[in-house]
Amino acid sequence: MIAADSGLHLAAALGVHVDRVVGDFDSADPATVGAAEAAGAAIERHPAAKDATDLELAFDAALEHGAGLVVVAGGAGGRLDHFLANVALLASPRFAAVDIEMLTNDGRVRVLRGGRGPVALGGVPGDLLSLIPVGGPALGITTTGLEYPLHGEALPLGTSRGVSNVIVETTATVELADGALLVVQPFGGLS
């Protein structure tokens, strides 16, 4: 478990043990950092003037440890620029070998990459689901269990066509031949 700076507060609130804390510590309470260190967490301090966000440093740390799945808890609060940078980071080709998802107060974001076979999506009938291409066009998209299915179709970068689909079956899937998609599932369904 890796905490990125003030992500340590979320881990503490959830009662989750943290193995490593990375960042410039401009937003983490020093007492919380001290408590994590006393509980055995490795503390990796970086200067405030750096070329990466604390989340990117946490991704690098996860890759160093051979992670095949990265789940980001939080990452949406605070500042719009950080949120947009965090979403772009999720889809970075640099992390293409890792399965990535982000859980925020507002929903779930998963990154799907072409050629990996169909991916089953959680949710229940009535839940919203959006498919947003990133980094270029998403090609050969096939979906099941959605109100507006796609059958080997493309979504070009910059389209809003994949926004606000609806899960209609107990099992929904998405598969794409090439490219990358953000699968966004807002919490709360249609309400």
Rosetta constraint file for C-alpha pairs under 8 A:
AtomPair CA 1 CA 17 HARMONIC 7.14 0.50
AtomPair CA 1 CA 18 HARMONIC 4.98 0.50
AtomPair CA 1 CA 19 HARMONIC 5.25 0.50
AtomPair CA 1 CA 20 HARMONIC 6.58 0.50
AtomPair CA 2 CA 18 HARMONIC 5.90 0.50
AtomPair CA 2 CA 19 HARMONIC 5.97 0.50
AtomPair CA 2 CA 20 HARMONIC 4.80 0.50
AtomPair CA 2 CA 21 HARMONIC 5.68 0.50
AtomPair CA 2 CA 22 HARMONIC 7.42 0.50
AtomPair CA 2 CA 58 HARMONIC 6.43 0.50
AtomPair CA 2 CA 61 HARMONIC 7.82 0.50
AtomPair CA 2 CA 62 HARMONIC 7.46 0.50
AtomPair CA 3 CA 7 HARMONIC 5.17 0.50
AtomPair CA 3 CA 8 HARMONIC 5.11 0.50
AtomPair CA 3 CA 11 HARMONIC 7.35 0.50
AtomPair CA 3 CA 18 HARMONIC 6.57 0.50
AtomPair CA 3 CA 20 HARMONIC 6.32 0.50
AtomPair CA 3 CA 21 HARMONIC 4.70 0.50
AtomPair CA 3 CA 22 HARMONIC 6.36 0.50
AtomPair CA 3 CA 58 HARMONIC 7.00 0.50
AtomPair CA 4 CA 8 HARMONIC 6.64 0.50
AtomPair CA 4 CA 21 HARMONIC 5.88 0.50
AtomPair CA 4 CA 22 HARMONIC 5.13 0.50
AtomPair CA 4 CA 23 HARMONIC 5.80 0.50
AtomPair CA 4 CA 54 HARMONIC 5.36 0.50
AtomPair CA 4 CA 55 HARMONIC 5.53 0.50
AtomPair CA 4 CA 57 HARMONIC 7.57 0.50
AtomPair CA 4 CA 58 HARMONIC 5.78 0.50
AtomPair CA 5 CA 21 HARMONIC 6.48 0.50
AtomPair CA 5 CA 22 HARMONIC 5.84 0.50
AtomPair CA 5 CA 23 HARMONIC 4.89 0.50
AtomPair CA 5 CA 24 HARMONIC 6.83 0.50
AtomPair CA 5 CA 25 HARMONIC 5.32 0.50
AtomPair CA 5 CA 26 HARMONIC 7.50 0.50
AtomPair CA 5 CA 27 HARMONIC 6.52 0.50
AtomPair CA 5 CA 28 HARMONIC 5.48 0.50
AtomPair CA 5 CA 54 HARMONIC 6.41 0.50
AtomPair CA 6 CA 10 HARMONIC 7.44 0.50
AtomPair CA 6 CA 25 HARMONIC 7.31 0.50
AtomPair CA 6 CA 27 HARMONIC 5.38 0.50
AtomPair CA 6 CA 28 HARMONIC 4.25 0.50
AtomPair CA 6 CA 29 HARMONIC 7.48 0.50
AtomPair CA 7 CA 11 HARMONIC 6.43 0.50
AtomPair CA 7 CA 28 HARMONIC 7.77 0.50
AtomPair CA 7 CA 74 HARMONIC 7.40 0.50
AtomPair CA 8 CA 12 HARMONIC 6.13 0.50
AtomPair CA 8 CA 18 HARMONIC 7.64 0.50
AtomPair CA 8 CA 21 HARMONIC 7.19 0.50
AtomPair CA 8 CA 28 HARMONIC 7.02 0.50
AtomPair CA 8 CA 32 HARMONIC 7.44 0.50
AtomPair CA 8 CA 33 HARMONIC 7.50 0.50
AtomPair CA 9 CA 13 HARMONIC 6.11 0.50
AtomPair CA 9 CA 28 HARMONIC 7.18 0.50
AtomPair CA 9 CA 32 HARMONIC 7.20 0.50
AtomPair CA 10 CA 14 HARMONIC 6.17 0.50
AtomPair CA 10 CA 74 HARMONIC 7.87 0.50
AtomPair CA 11 CA 15 HARMONIC 6.07 0.50
AtomPair CA 11 CA 16 HARMONIC 5.00 0.50
AtomPair CA 11 CA 17 HARMONIC 7.10 0.50
AtomPair CA 11 CA 18 HARMONIC 7.13 0.50
AtomPair CA 12 CA 16 HARMONIC 5.94 0.50
AtomPair CA 12 CA 17 HARMONIC 7.52 0.50
AtomPair CA 18 CA 36 HARMONIC 6.92 0.50
AtomPair CA 18 CA 41 HARMONIC 5.91 0.50
AtomPair CA 19 CA 40 HARMONIC 6.92 0.50
AtomPair CA 19 CA 41 HARMONIC 4.45 0.50
AtomPair CA 19 CA 42 HARMONIC 6.21 0.50
AtomPair CA 20 CA 41 HARMONIC 4.93 0.50
AtomPair CA 20 CA 42 HARMONIC 4.57 0.50
AtomPair CA 20 CA 43 HARMONIC 5.90 0.50
AtomPair CA 20 CA 44 HARMONIC 7.35 0.50
AtomPair CA 21 CA 41 HARMONIC 6.80 0.50
AtomPair CA 21 CA 42 HARMONIC 6.25 0.50
AtomPair CA 21 CA 43 HARMONIC 4.99 0.50
AtomPair CA 21 CA 44 HARMONIC 5.99 0.50
AtomPair CA 22 CA 43 HARMONIC 6.24 0.50
AtomPair CA 22 CA 44 HARMONIC 4.69 0.50
AtomPair CA 22 CA 45 HARMONIC 6.04 0.50
AtomPair CA 22 CA 46 HARMONIC 7.45 0.50
AtomPair CA 22 CA 54 HARMONIC 6.62 0.50
AtomPair CA 22 CA 57 HARMONIC 6.63 0.50
AtomPair CA 22 CA 58 HARMONIC 6.18 0.50
AtomPair CA 23 CA 44 HARMONIC 6.63 0.50
AtomPair CA 23 CA 45 HARMONIC 5.54 0.50
AtomPair CA 23 CA 46 HARMONIC 5.48 0.50
AtomPair CA 23 CA 47 HARMONIC 7.98 0.50
AtomPair CA 23 CA 53 HARMONIC 7.85 0.50
AtomPair CA 23 CA 54 HARMONIC 4.78 0.50
AtomPair CA 23 CA 55 HARMONIC 8.00 0.50
AtomPair CA 23 CA 57 HARMONIC 6.96 0.50
AtomPair CA 23 CA 58 HARMONIC 7.95 0.50
AtomPair CA 24 CA 45 HARMONIC 5.59 0.50
AtomPair CA 24 CA 46 HARMONIC 4.64 0.50
AtomPair CA 24 CA 47 HARMONIC 5.37 0.50
AtomPair CA 24 CA 48 HARMONIC 5.18 0.50
AtomPair CA 24 CA 54 HARMONIC 7.11 0.50
AtomPair CA 25 CA 29 HARMONIC 7.92 0.50
AtomPair CA 25 CA 45 HARMONIC 7.18 0.50
AtomPair CA 25 CA 46 HARMONIC 7.95 0.50
AtomPair CA 26 CA 48 HARMONIC 7.39 0.50
AtomPair CA 28 CA 32 HARMONIC 7.11 0.50
AtomPair CA 28 CA 33 HARMONIC 6.85 0.50
AtomPair CA 29 CA 33 HARMONIC 6.38 0.50
AtomPair CA 30 CA 34 HARMONIC 6.05 0.50
AtomPair CA 31 CA 35 HARMONIC 6.12 0.50
AtomPair CA 32 CA 36 HARMONIC 6.23 0.50
AtomPair CA 33 CA 37 HARMONIC 6.19 0.50
AtomPair CA 34 CA 38 HARMONIC 6.07 0.50
AtomPair CA 35 CA 39 HARMONIC 6.17 0.50
AtomPair CA 36 CA 40 HARMONIC 6.52 0.50
AtomPair CA 36 CA 41 HARMONIC 5.43 0.50
AtomPair CA 37 CA 41 HARMONIC 4.67 0.50
AtomPair CA 37 CA 42 HARMONIC 6.32 0.50
AtomPair CA 37 CA 43 HARMONIC 6.67 0.50
AtomPair CA 46 CA 50 HARMONIC 7.48 0.50
AtomPair CA 52 CA 56 HARMONIC 5.87 0.50
AtomPair CA 52 CA 57 HARMONIC 6.60 0.50
AtomPair CA 53 CA 57 HARMONIC 6.46 0.50
AtomPair CA 54 CA 58 HARMONIC 6.28 0.50
AtomPair CA 55 CA 59 HARMONIC 6.25 0.50
AtomPair CA 55 CA 75 HARMONIC 7.90 0.50
AtomPair CA 55 CA 86 HARMONIC 7.21 0.50
AtomPair CA 56 CA 60 HARMONIC 6.24 0.50
AtomPair CA 56 CA 89 HARMONIC 7.14 0.50
AtomPair CA 57 CA 61 HARMONIC 6.24 0.50
AtomPair CA 58 CA 62 HARMONIC 6.19 0.50
AtomPair CA 59 CA 63 HARMONIC 6.25 0.50
AtomPair CA 59 CA 70 HARMONIC 7.69 0.50
AtomPair CA 60 CA 64 HARMONIC 6.19 0.50
AtomPair CA 61 CA 65 HARMONIC 6.49 0.50
AtomPair CA 62 CA 66 HARMONIC 6.51 0.50
AtomPair CA 62 CA 67 HARMONIC 5.43 0.50
AtomPair CA 62 CA 70 HARMONIC 7.42 0.50
AtomPair CA 63 CA 67 HARMONIC 5.39 0.50
AtomPair CA 63 CA 68 HARMONIC 7.95 0.50
AtomPair CA 67 CA 98 HARMONIC 7.12 0.50
AtomPair CA 68 CA 97 HARMONIC 7.31 0.50
AtomPair CA 68 CA 98 HARMONIC 4.88 0.50
AtomPair CA 68 CA 99 HARMONIC 6.16 0.50
AtomPair CA 69 CA 98 HARMONIC 5.53 0.50
AtomPair CA 69 CA 99 HARMONIC 4.65 0.50
AtomPair CA 69 CA 100 HARMONIC 5.85 0.50
AtomPair CA 70 CA 98 HARMONIC 6.93 0.50
AtomPair CA 70 CA 99 HARMONIC 6.24 0.50
AtomPair CA 70 CA 100 HARMONIC 4.88 0.50
AtomPair CA 70 CA 101 HARMONIC 6.53 0.50
AtomPair CA 71 CA 100 HARMONIC 5.91 0.50
AtomPair CA 71 CA 101 HARMONIC 5.02 0.50
AtomPair CA 71 CA 102 HARMONIC 5.68 0.50
AtomPair CA 71 CA 103 HARMONIC 7.39 0.50
AtomPair CA 72 CA 100 HARMONIC 7.76 0.50
AtomPair CA 72 CA 101 HARMONIC 6.21 0.50
AtomPair CA 72 CA 102 HARMONIC 4.46 0.50
AtomPair CA 72 CA 103 HARMONIC 6.09 0.50
AtomPair CA 73 CA 102 HARMONIC 5.97 0.50
AtomPair CA 73 CA 103 HARMONIC 4.99 0.50
AtomPair CA 73 CA 104 HARMONIC 6.26 0.50
AtomPair CA 74 CA 102 HARMONIC 7.10 0.50
AtomPair CA 74 CA 103 HARMONIC 5.94 0.50
AtomPair CA 74 CA 104 HARMONIC 4.75 0.50
AtomPair CA 74 CA 105 HARMONIC 7.28 0.50
AtomPair CA 75 CA 82 HARMONIC 7.90 0.50
AtomPair CA 75 CA 83 HARMONIC 6.33 0.50
AtomPair CA 75 CA 86 HARMONIC 6.68 0.50
AtomPair CA 75 CA 102 HARMONIC 7.55 0.50
AtomPair CA 75 CA 104 HARMONIC 6.83 0.50
AtomPair CA 76 CA 80 HARMONIC 7.89 0.50
AtomPair CA 76 CA 82 HARMONIC 7.59 0.50
AtomPair CA 76 CA 83 HARMONIC 4.93 0.50
AtomPair CA 76 CA 86 HARMONIC 7.86 0.50
AtomPair CA 76 CA 104 HARMONIC 6.17 0.50
AtomPair CA 76 CA 105 HARMONIC 7.98 0.50
AtomPair CA 77 CA 83 HARMONIC 7.10 0.50
AtomPair CA 78 CA 82 HARMONIC 7.73 0.50
AtomPair CA 78 CA 83 HARMONIC 7.93 0.50
AtomPair CA 79 CA 83 HARMONIC 6.33 0.50
AtomPair CA 80 CA 84 HARMONIC 6.19 0.50
AtomPair CA 81 CA 85 HARMONIC 6.11 0.50
AtomPair CA 82 CA 86 HARMONIC 5.95 0.50
AtomPair CA 83 CA 87 HARMONIC 6.29 0.50
AtomPair CA 84 CA 88 HARMONIC 6.22 0.50
AtomPair CA 85 CA 89 HARMONIC 6.03 0.50
AtomPair CA 86 CA 90 HARMONIC 6.34 0.50
AtomPair CA 87 CA 91 HARMONIC 6.80 0.50
AtomPair CA 88 CA 92 HARMONIC 6.27 0.50
AtomPair CA 90 CA 95 HARMONIC 7.48 0.50
AtomPair CA 90 CA 100 HARMONIC 6.52 0.50
AtomPair CA 90 CA 101 HARMONIC 7.53 0.50
AtomPair CA 90 CA 111 HARMONIC 6.89 0.50
AtomPair CA 91 CA 95 HARMONIC 7.32 0.50
AtomPair CA 91 CA 96 HARMONIC 7.51 0.50
AtomPair CA 91 CA 111 HARMONIC 6.25 0.50
AtomPair CA 91 CA 134 HARMONIC 6.89 0.50
AtomPair CA 91 CA 135 HARMONIC 7.67 0.50
AtomPair CA 91 CA 180 HARMONIC 7.39 0.50
AtomPair CA 91 CA 182 HARMONIC 7.60 0.50
AtomPair CA 92 CA 96 HARMONIC 6.83 0.50
AtomPair CA 96 CA 113 HARMONIC 7.50 0.50
AtomPair CA 99 CA 111 HARMONIC 7.02 0.50
AtomPair CA 99 CA 112 HARMONIC 7.81 0.50
AtomPair CA 100 CA 110 HARMONIC 5.97 0.50
AtomPair CA 100 CA 111 HARMONIC 5.74 0.50
AtomPair CA 101 CA 108 HARMONIC 7.05 0.50
AtomPair CA 101 CA 109 HARMONIC 5.41 0.50
AtomPair CA 101 CA 110 HARMONIC 4.20 0.50
AtomPair CA 101 CA 111 HARMONIC 6.31 0.50
AtomPair CA 102 CA 108 HARMONIC 5.63 0.50
AtomPair CA 102 CA 109 HARMONIC 5.04 0.50
AtomPair CA 102 CA 110 HARMONIC 6.46 0.50
AtomPair CA 103 CA 107 HARMONIC 6.00 0.50
AtomPair CA 103 CA 108 HARMONIC 4.64 0.50
AtomPair CA 103 CA 109 HARMONIC 6.61 0.50
AtomPair CA 104 CA 108 HARMONIC 6.31 0.50
AtomPair CA 105 CA 187 HARMONIC 7.90 0.50
AtomPair CA 106 CA 186 HARMONIC 5.80 0.50
AtomPair CA 106 CA 187 HARMONIC 5.60 0.50
AtomPair CA 107 CA 184 HARMONIC 7.22 0.50
AtomPair CA 107 CA 185 HARMONIC 5.52 0.50
AtomPair CA 107 CA 186 HARMONIC 4.11 0.50
AtomPair CA 107 CA 187 HARMONIC 4.61 0.50
AtomPair CA 108 CA 183 HARMONIC 7.97 0.50
AtomPair CA 108 CA 184 HARMONIC 5.80 0.50
AtomPair CA 108 CA 185 HARMONIC 5.13 0.50
AtomPair CA 108 CA 186 HARMONIC 6.33 0.50
AtomPair CA 108 CA 187 HARMONIC 7.49 0.50
AtomPair CA 109 CA 182 HARMONIC 6.36 0.50
AtomPair CA 109 CA 183 HARMONIC 5.54 0.50
AtomPair CA 109 CA 184 HARMONIC 4.54 0.50
AtomPair CA 109 CA 185 HARMONIC 6.41 0.50
AtomPair CA 110 CA 182 HARMONIC 5.64 0.50
AtomPair CA 110 CA 183 HARMONIC 5.06 0.50
AtomPair CA 110 CA 184 HARMONIC 6.60 0.50
AtomPair CA 111 CA 180 HARMONIC 6.92 0.50
AtomPair CA 111 CA 181 HARMONIC 5.79 0.50
AtomPair CA 111 CA 182 HARMONIC 4.79 0.50
AtomPair CA 111 CA 183 HARMONIC 6.28 0.50
AtomPair CA 112 CA 176 HARMONIC 7.98 0.50
AtomPair CA 112 CA 180 HARMONIC 5.58 0.50
AtomPair CA 112 CA 181 HARMONIC 5.15 0.50
AtomPair CA 112 CA 182 HARMONIC 6.38 0.50
AtomPair CA 112 CA 183 HARMONIC 7.17 0.50
AtomPair CA 113 CA 176 HARMONIC 7.06 0.50
AtomPair CA 113 CA 178 HARMONIC 6.91 0.50
AtomPair CA 113 CA 179 HARMONIC 5.88 0.50
AtomPair CA 113 CA 180 HARMONIC 4.45 0.50
AtomPair CA 113 CA 181 HARMONIC 6.52 0.50
AtomPair CA 114 CA 138 HARMONIC 7.77 0.50
AtomPair CA 114 CA 139 HARMONIC 7.87 0.50
AtomPair CA 114 CA 175 HARMONIC 7.38 0.50
AtomPair CA 114 CA 176 HARMONIC 4.85 0.50
AtomPair CA 114 CA 177 HARMONIC 4.55 0.50
AtomPair CA 114 CA 178 HARMONIC 3.90 0.50
AtomPair CA 114 CA 179 HARMONIC 5.13 0.50
AtomPair CA 114 CA 180 HARMONIC 6.12 0.50
AtomPair CA 115 CA 175 HARMONIC 7.91 0.50
AtomPair CA 115 CA 176 HARMONIC 6.37 0.50
AtomPair CA 115 CA 177 HARMONIC 4.85 0.50
AtomPair CA 115 CA 178 HARMONIC 6.09 0.50
AtomPair CA 116 CA 175 HARMONIC 7.65 0.50
AtomPair CA 116 CA 176 HARMONIC 7.79 0.50
AtomPair CA 116 CA 177 HARMONIC 7.91 0.50
AtomPair CA 117 CA 175 HARMONIC 5.76 0.50
AtomPair CA 117 CA 176 HARMONIC 7.38 0.50
AtomPair CA 118 CA 173 HARMONIC 6.05 0.50
AtomPair CA 118 CA 174 HARMONIC 5.43 0.50
AtomPair CA 118 CA 175 HARMONIC 4.26 0.50
AtomPair CA 118 CA 176 HARMONIC 7.55 0.50
AtomPair CA 119 CA 173 HARMONIC 5.34 0.50
AtomPair CA 119 CA 174 HARMONIC 5.42 0.50
AtomPair CA 119 CA 175 HARMONIC 6.26 0.50
AtomPair CA 120 CA 171 HARMONIC 6.84 0.50
AtomPair CA 120 CA 172 HARMONIC 5.88 0.50
AtomPair CA 120 CA 173 HARMONIC 4.51 0.50
AtomPair CA 120 CA 174 HARMONIC 6.85 0.50
AtomPair CA 121 CA 171 HARMONIC 6.93 0.50
AtomPair CA 121 CA 172 HARMONIC 5.50 0.50
AtomPair CA 121 CA 173 HARMONIC 5.72 0.50
AtomPair CA 121 CA 174 HARMONIC 7.61 0.50
AtomPair CA 122 CA 171 HARMONIC 7.47 0.50
AtomPair CA 122 CA 172 HARMONIC 7.53 0.50
AtomPair CA 123 CA 127 HARMONIC 6.26 0.50
AtomPair CA 123 CA 167 HARMONIC 7.35 0.50
AtomPair CA 123 CA 170 HARMONIC 7.57 0.50
AtomPair CA 124 CA 167 HARMONIC 6.56 0.50
AtomPair CA 124 CA 168 HARMONIC 7.55 0.50
AtomPair CA 124 CA 169 HARMONIC 7.18 0.50
AtomPair CA 124 CA 170 HARMONIC 5.83 0.50
AtomPair CA 124 CA 171 HARMONIC 7.99 0.50
AtomPair CA 125 CA 166 HARMONIC 7.38 0.50
AtomPair CA 125 CA 167 HARMONIC 4.86 0.50
AtomPair CA 125 CA 168 HARMONIC 4.45 0.50
AtomPair CA 125 CA 169 HARMONIC 5.49 0.50
AtomPair CA 125 CA 170 HARMONIC 6.24 0.50
AtomPair CA 126 CA 166 HARMONIC 5.83 0.50
AtomPair CA 126 CA 167 HARMONIC 5.52 0.50
AtomPair CA 126 CA 168 HARMONIC 6.16 0.50
AtomPair CA 126 CA 189 HARMONIC 5.84 0.50
AtomPair CA 126 CA 190 HARMONIC 6.63 0.50
AtomPair CA 127 CA 166 HARMONIC 5.66 0.50
AtomPair CA 127 CA 167 HARMONIC 5.43 0.50
AtomPair CA 127 CA 185 HARMONIC 7.50 0.50
AtomPair CA 127 CA 186 HARMONIC 7.89 0.50
AtomPair CA 127 CA 187 HARMONIC 7.83 0.50
AtomPair CA 127 CA 188 HARMONIC 7.12 0.50
AtomPair CA 127 CA 189 HARMONIC 3.93 0.50
AtomPair CA 127 CA 190 HARMONIC 6.40 0.50
AtomPair CA 128 CA 164 HARMONIC 5.78 0.50
AtomPair CA 128 CA 165 HARMONIC 5.73 0.50
AtomPair CA 128 CA 166 HARMONIC 4.60 0.50
AtomPair CA 128 CA 167 HARMONIC 6.37 0.50
AtomPair CA 128 CA 185 HARMONIC 5.91 0.50
AtomPair CA 128 CA 186 HARMONIC 6.34 0.50
AtomPair CA 128 CA 189 HARMONIC 5.13 0.50
AtomPair CA 128 CA 190 HARMONIC 6.34 0.50
AtomPair CA 129 CA 163 HARMONIC 7.18 0.50
AtomPair CA 129 CA 164 HARMONIC 5.74 0.50
AtomPair CA 129 CA 165 HARMONIC 5.12 0.50
AtomPair CA 129 CA 166 HARMONIC 5.71 0.50
AtomPair CA 129 CA 167 HARMONIC 6.85 0.50
AtomPair CA 129 CA 183 HARMONIC 6.86 0.50
AtomPair CA 129 CA 184 HARMONIC 5.66 0.50
AtomPair CA 129 CA 185 HARMONIC 4.67 0.50
AtomPair CA 129 CA 186 HARMONIC 7.01 0.50
AtomPair CA 130 CA 162 HARMONIC 5.44 0.50
AtomPair CA 130 CA 163 HARMONIC 4.31 0.50
AtomPair CA 130 CA 164 HARMONIC 5.17 0.50
AtomPair CA 130 CA 165 HARMONIC 5.74 0.50
AtomPair CA 130 CA 182 HARMONIC 7.81 0.50
AtomPair CA 130 CA 183 HARMONIC 5.74 0.50
AtomPair CA 130 CA 184 HARMONIC 5.04 0.50
AtomPair CA 130 CA 185 HARMONIC 6.53 0.50
AtomPair CA 131 CA 162 HARMONIC 4.66 0.50
AtomPair CA 131 CA 163 HARMONIC 6.03 0.50
AtomPair CA 131 CA 181 HARMONIC 6.14 0.50
AtomPair CA 131 CA 182 HARMONIC 5.75 0.50
AtomPair CA 131 CA 183 HARMONIC 4.89 0.50
AtomPair CA 131 CA 184 HARMONIC 6.50 0.50
AtomPair CA 132 CA 155 HARMONIC 7.87 0.50
AtomPair CA 132 CA 157 HARMONIC 7.99 0.50
AtomPair CA 132 CA 159 HARMONIC 7.74 0.50
AtomPair CA 132 CA 160 HARMONIC 7.36 0.50
AtomPair CA 132 CA 162 HARMONIC 6.06 0.50
AtomPair CA 132 CA 163 HARMONIC 7.04 0.50
AtomPair CA 132 CA 181 HARMONIC 5.36 0.50
AtomPair CA 132 CA 182 HARMONIC 5.01 0.50
AtomPair CA 132 CA 183 HARMONIC 6.58 0.50
AtomPair CA 132 CA 184 HARMONIC 7.75 0.50
AtomPair CA 133 CA 137 HARMONIC 6.05 0.50
AtomPair CA 133 CA 138 HARMONIC 5.54 0.50
AtomPair CA 133 CA 155 HARMONIC 6.41 0.50
AtomPair CA 133 CA 156 HARMONIC 6.74 0.50
AtomPair CA 133 CA 157 HARMONIC 5.48 0.50
AtomPair CA 133 CA 158 HARMONIC 7.45 0.50
AtomPair CA 133 CA 159 HARMONIC 7.87 0.50
AtomPair CA 133 CA 179 HARMONIC 7.65 0.50
AtomPair CA 133 CA 180 HARMONIC 5.91 0.50
AtomPair CA 133 CA 181 HARMONIC 4.43 0.50
AtomPair CA 133 CA 182 HARMONIC 6.24 0.50
AtomPair CA 134 CA 138 HARMONIC 7.61 0.50
AtomPair CA 134 CA 157 HARMONIC 6.27 0.50
AtomPair CA 134 CA 179 HARMONIC 7.72 0.50
AtomPair CA 134 CA 180 HARMONIC 5.71 0.50
AtomPair CA 134 CA 181 HARMONIC 5.80 0.50
AtomPair CA 134 CA 182 HARMONIC 6.91 0.50
AtomPair CA 135 CA 157 HARMONIC 7.11 0.50
AtomPair CA 135 CA 179 HARMONIC 7.53 0.50
AtomPair CA 135 CA 180 HARMONIC 6.95 0.50
AtomPair CA 136 CA 156 HARMONIC 6.73 0.50
AtomPair CA 136 CA 157 HARMONIC 5.04 0.50
AtomPair CA 136 CA 179 HARMONIC 6.71 0.50
AtomPair CA 136 CA 180 HARMONIC 7.63 0.50
AtomPair CA 137 CA 154 HARMONIC 6.89 0.50
AtomPair CA 137 CA 155 HARMONIC 5.75 0.50
AtomPair CA 137 CA 156 HARMONIC 4.16 0.50
AtomPair CA 137 CA 157 HARMONIC 4.90 0.50
AtomPair CA 137 CA 179 HARMONIC 6.10 0.50
AtomPair CA 137 CA 180 HARMONIC 7.65 0.50
AtomPair CA 138 CA 154 HARMONIC 5.60 0.50
AtomPair CA 138 CA 155 HARMONIC 5.25 0.50
AtomPair CA 138 CA 156 HARMONIC 6.28 0.50
AtomPair CA 138 CA 157 HARMONIC 7.52 0.50
AtomPair CA 138 CA 176 HARMONIC 7.01 0.50
AtomPair CA 138 CA 177 HARMONIC 7.82 0.50
AtomPair CA 138 CA 178 HARMONIC 5.90 0.50
AtomPair CA 138 CA 179 HARMONIC 4.45 0.50
AtomPair CA 138 CA 180 HARMONIC 5.68 0.50
AtomPair CA 138 CA 181 HARMONIC 6.51 0.50
AtomPair CA 139 CA 152 HARMONIC 7.39 0.50
AtomPair CA 139 CA 153 HARMONIC 6.26 0.50
AtomPair CA 139 CA 154 HARMONIC 4.33 0.50
AtomPair CA 139 CA 155 HARMONIC 6.54 0.50
AtomPair CA 139 CA 176 HARMONIC 6.12 0.50
AtomPair CA 139 CA 177 HARMONIC 5.73 0.50
AtomPair CA 139 CA 178 HARMONIC 5.08 0.50
AtomPair CA 139 CA 179 HARMONIC 6.22 0.50
AtomPair CA 140 CA 151 HARMONIC 7.53 0.50
AtomPair CA 140 CA 152 HARMONIC 4.05 0.50
AtomPair CA 140 CA 153 HARMONIC 4.86 0.50
AtomPair CA 140 CA 154 HARMONIC 5.62 0.50
AtomPair CA 140 CA 175 HARMONIC 7.77 0.50
AtomPair CA 140 CA 176 HARMONIC 5.08 0.50
AtomPair CA 140 CA 177 HARMONIC 4.82 0.50
AtomPair CA 140 CA 178 HARMONIC 6.70 0.50
AtomPair CA 141 CA 150 HARMONIC 6.14 0.50
AtomPair CA 141 CA 151 HARMONIC 6.34 0.50
AtomPair CA 141 CA 152 HARMONIC 4.69 0.50
AtomPair CA 141 CA 153 HARMONIC 4.97 0.50
AtomPair CA 141 CA 154 HARMONIC 6.05 0.50
AtomPair CA 141 CA 155 HARMONIC 7.87 0.50
AtomPair CA 141 CA 174 HARMONIC 7.04 0.50
AtomPair CA 141 CA 175 HARMONIC 5.58 0.50
AtomPair CA 141 CA 176 HARMONIC 4.23 0.50
AtomPair CA 141 CA 177 HARMONIC 6.60 0.50
AtomPair CA 142 CA 149 HARMONIC 7.26 0.50
AtomPair CA 142 CA 150 HARMONIC 4.93 0.50
AtomPair CA 142 CA 151 HARMONIC 4.55 0.50
AtomPair CA 142 CA 152 HARMONIC 4.93 0.50
AtomPair CA 142 CA 153 HARMONIC 6.79 0.50
AtomPair CA 142 CA 174 HARMONIC 5.87 0.50
AtomPair CA 142 CA 175 HARMONIC 5.24 0.50
AtomPair CA 142 CA 176 HARMONIC 6.30 0.50
AtomPair CA 143 CA 149 HARMONIC 5.41 0.50
AtomPair CA 143 CA 150 HARMONIC 5.29 0.50
AtomPair CA 143 CA 151 HARMONIC 6.68 0.50
AtomPair CA 143 CA 172 HARMONIC 7.24 0.50
AtomPair CA 143 CA 173 HARMONIC 5.43 0.50
AtomPair CA 143 CA 174 HARMONIC 4.51 0.50
AtomPair CA 143 CA 175 HARMONIC 6.38 0.50
AtomPair CA 144 CA 149 HARMONIC 6.24 0.50
AtomPair CA 144 CA 150 HARMONIC 7.87 0.50
AtomPair CA 144 CA 171 HARMONIC 7.89 0.50
AtomPair CA 144 CA 172 HARMONIC 5.26 0.50
AtomPair CA 144 CA 173 HARMONIC 5.15 0.50
AtomPair CA 144 CA 174 HARMONIC 6.75 0.50
AtomPair CA 145 CA 149 HARMONIC 7.49 0.50
AtomPair CA 145 CA 167 HARMONIC 5.93 0.50
AtomPair CA 145 CA 168 HARMONIC 5.46 0.50
AtomPair CA 145 CA 169 HARMONIC 4.80 0.50
AtomPair CA 145 CA 170 HARMONIC 7.39 0.50
AtomPair CA 145 CA 171 HARMONIC 6.05 0.50
AtomPair CA 145 CA 172 HARMONIC 4.20 0.50
AtomPair CA 145 CA 173 HARMONIC 6.65 0.50
AtomPair CA 146 CA 165 HARMONIC 6.67 0.50
AtomPair CA 146 CA 166 HARMONIC 5.56 0.50
AtomPair CA 146 CA 167 HARMONIC 4.59 0.50
AtomPair CA 146 CA 168 HARMONIC 5.31 0.50
AtomPair CA 146 CA 169 HARMONIC 7.06 0.50
AtomPair CA 146 CA 172 HARMONIC 6.44 0.50
AtomPair CA 147 CA 165 HARMONIC 6.35 0.50
AtomPair CA 147 CA 166 HARMONIC 5.37 0.50
AtomPair CA 147 CA 167 HARMONIC 6.29 0.50
AtomPair CA 147 CA 168 HARMONIC 5.85 0.50
AtomPair CA 148 CA 165 HARMONIC 6.21 0.50
AtomPair CA 148 CA 166 HARMONIC 7.43 0.50
AtomPair CA 152 CA 176 HARMONIC 7.69 0.50
AtomPair CA 155 CA 159 HARMONIC 6.68 0.50
AtomPair CA 155 CA 161 HARMONIC 7.35 0.50
AtomPair CA 155 CA 162 HARMONIC 7.43 0.50
AtomPair CA 167 CA 172 HARMONIC 6.64 0.50
AtomPair CA 168 CA 172 HARMONIC 7.86 0.50
AtomPair CA 176 CA 180 HARMONIC 7.99 0.50
